[in-house]
């Protein structure tokens, strides 16, 4: 099946909810937290059975959009947004922050891996763009839950305060979220036998530690920055 045919089949299934395996997609979301390696072993099994690494079922994307709606309601309550502002926030979150940004990030990593990381003995193969997009969505989900759901319960009572421990806690959430994104991205590309040196994705982790220390020295509360950005974007 050509890439265009796979894309058409995938988009067509977006309108057929009864054909989506939401139970399996929910299982993947849970295991992205407790054992992400198992999720990518399933991708390898799909390659053996369906001749492609990328998902052919849009259930994961649909469930992700559901979580975006839930967390957007939470942000609307925390930021005290009007209904119209909430709708703008939701559109931005789904269409811009998740889908558009996901397409850009996936395209960049897809291009880098195909141009610089393919093993010399595998030049006749390439990384599927759909798989690169799936890797991004996998890596995006844990930070979404950490920064768009978990932190909301602590924001007003603790994280938004000017105490150093509040800044430390909030910025550690960011460190954990971005670190998780990097780690799951690394697992995604290391699952491809045609790539060499996927560990280069882990080189960003020490940089995160340095940025955390800098943010603490200058007392920048990253959670407050996120809230202010979201608030002023929908005004």
N, C-alpha and C positions, 0 to 999 in steps of 0.2 A: 504494500500500500504506500502510495506517495505521501509526502508531507502535507500536500494540499488536501488529499483525501482524508488523512487522519484528522486534520484540523476541522474539516467540514463535519466529519462524524462526531467529533468532540462537541462542537458548537450546537449541532442538532440535538444532542442528548441533554443540553441545558434546559430544554423545554419538556423533557420527559422524566418527571420526578419519580415515577414508578419504576423506572429502569435504573435508578441510582442506588448504590449500596451505601446508605447513610450509616449503617451499623459499622461497616468496615472503616469508613472515613473517620467516624468517632473513635474507633480503636486506634487508628493512626495518630490522632491528635493526643490521645492519652499517652501513647508510647513515645511521642516526641519529647515528653517530659521525663519518663522513667527509663526508657531504653530505646533511644533513637536508632541504634544499630539495627534493631529488628525491623524498623520501618523500611530501611534501605535494603535489607535482605529480601523483602517483598518486591522491591523494584527489580532486583536481579532475577527473581522468579518470573516476573512479568516479561522480562527480556527473553527468557527461555521459552515461555509459552505463547507470547503474542508478538515476539520479534520487535519489541520497543521497550525502552526504559520508562518513557513518560506515561503518566496516567491517561487512561482512555475513558475514565468515569469522572464527571465534573462534580461529584458529590462533595469532595473535599473543599472545592471553591465555594459551593453553596453553603456548607456549614461554616466556613470562614466568614462569609458575608453575614450569616446569622449572628456570629459572635461580634462582628463589627457593629451590628445594630444594637446588641445588648450593651456593649461597652460605650457606645455613643449615647445611649440613654443615661448611663452612669455619668458621663462627662457633662451632659446637659444639666443633670441635677447638681453636680459639684460646681459648675460654672454658672448655674442659675440662668440658663439660656431660655429665650422664648421659643415657642414652637417653630416659628420660621427660621430662627437661628439654629435650632436643632436640626432641621431638615438640611440647611446649608452645610452644617458640620458633618452630617451623615454622608452627604454627596461627596464632600471633600475627602472624607476618610476612606470611603469605598473606592471612588473613581480615581482620585489623585494619589493619596498616600499608599494605597494598597495595589490597585491594578496598574495605574500608569507608572508609578515608581517601580513596581515589580517587573513590568515589561522592560524598563530601562536597565535595571540592575541585571536581570536575566540576560539581556542582549549583550551587555558589557562582559559578563563572565563567560557567556557562550562564545563570544569572539576571542577572548583571551585564552580560554582553554583550547579552542580549536587551532589557534595560531601558534601557541607557544608551549602547550603541555601535552600534545599528542605524542605518543612513543614513536620513534622512527619506524618501527616494524608495523605500525598500525595507521599509516598515513592514508590508507584507503577507507578508513572509518572516521566518523566525527561524532561530536557530542550533539544530541538532539536539542533543539531550542526548547521544545516542550519540557524536556527533562530539566533544563536549566531553570525554567520557570517554576517547575515543581519543587526544585531544591530551594528556591527563594521562598516559596509559600510555606514549605516545611520549616525553614529557619525563621520565618516571620511570625509564626503562630505563638511560640513561647514568649518572645518579647511583647507581643500584643497582649497576652494575658497578664504578664508582669506589670507593664507600664500603663495599660488601658483598663485593667480590671483590679488587680491586687492593690496597686498603690492608691486607688480611689478610697479605700476603706481607711487609710491612714493620712490622707492629704490634709484635711482641715485640722484635725486634732493633733497632728505631729509633724508631718513633712513640711508643711508651709511655714512653720515657725522659723525664727531666726537663730535658733540654737545650733551649735556646731554639730551636735549629735543628730539633729534633724537633717542637716545638709549631708552628713556622712551616710545616713540611712538611705536617703533619696538617691544620692549619687552611686551608692553600692547597688541599688536596684538597676540603675542604668548600666553599670559595669556587668552585672550578672546577665541582663537582658542582651546586651550587645555581644558579650562573650558567648552566650548560648547561640546567638545567630551565627557567629563565626564558626563555632564548633560543629553545628549541624550542617553548615555549608561545606565544611571540610569533609564530614562524613559522606555527604552526598556525592562529592566529586571523587573521593577516595574509593567509592563503590564501583567506579568505572575502571575496568582493567586496561583501557586504552590510554589512560593518562599516567604520566610520571610526575613525581614530586608534588602531590596534592597537599603536602604538609606546608607549602608556602602560605596557605590560607591561615595557618596558625601563627604566622609571624606577626600578625596584627595584635595578638593578645598582650605582649609586653608593652606595646604602644598604649593600649587601654589603661594599663596600670599607671603609666606616666601621666596620662591625661586625667586620671582620677586624682592623683596627687596634686596636680596643678589646680584642678577645680576646688580642692579642699583648701589649698594655700590662699587662693584668691576669693574663697567663700562664695562660689557660684552654685546655687541650688538648681540642678538640672531639671528637676521636676517642676519647679516654679517657672523655669524658662519654657518648658513644654506647655504648661497651663496658660501662660501669657500669650504664647504663639497661637494656641488654639482659640483663645478668647478674642483676640484682636482680629483674627482671620475671618471670623463670622460676624463681626460688628458691621 
